[in-house]
C-alpha cells in the first residue's frame, strides 16, 4: 500500500513562498497521479494541483495557476508543491493524495500540513 506524508508547512506573510513536500512510500508502481488538495476552515476540500507520476504532466486549479507549481522526483519518491505569492486565501491544511491506476479518484491521503498566510 502507498503511504504519504506531507511536510514543509508553516506561517508566512502575504507575498511569501513555501515549498511543500510529500514523501511517498510503499507500492508506488500502482500510482497514476499525485495530487495536492487543501481545506480551509469552513470550506470544502478543493484540488490544488495534480501531476502524473509517470509523465510529469501537471494540472492546476484556476485559483493557483501561475503562483503554484508541482513537481515530482521519482528517484527520491517525493512530490513537491512550490507556492509563490501567497495570500491569506491560501491558508489551509494541504494534503497530498495519490490516485491509483484503474481508479477515478484520489483515494490515498497524507496527514496534512498547515499553511498559514498572514497579512
C-alpha positions, 0 to 999 in steps of 0.5 A: 500500500502507498503511504504519504506524508506531507511536510514543509508547512508553516506561517508566512506573510502575504507575498511569501513562498513555501515549498511543500513536500510529500514523501511517498512510500510503499507500492508506488508502481500502482500510482497514476497521479499525485495530487495536492488538495487543501481545506480551509476552515469552513470550506470544502476540500478543493484540488490544488494541483495534480501531476502524473507520476509517470509523465510529469504532466501537471494540472492546476486549479484556476485559483493557483495557476501561475503562483503554484507549481508541482513537481515530482522526483521519482528517484527520491519518491517525493512530490513537491508543491512550490507556492509563490505569492501567497495570500491569506486565501491560501491558508489551509491544511494541504494534503497530498493524495495519490490516485491509483491506476484503474481508479477515478479518484484520489483515494490515498491521503497524507496527514496534512500540513498547515499553511498559514498566510498572514497579512 
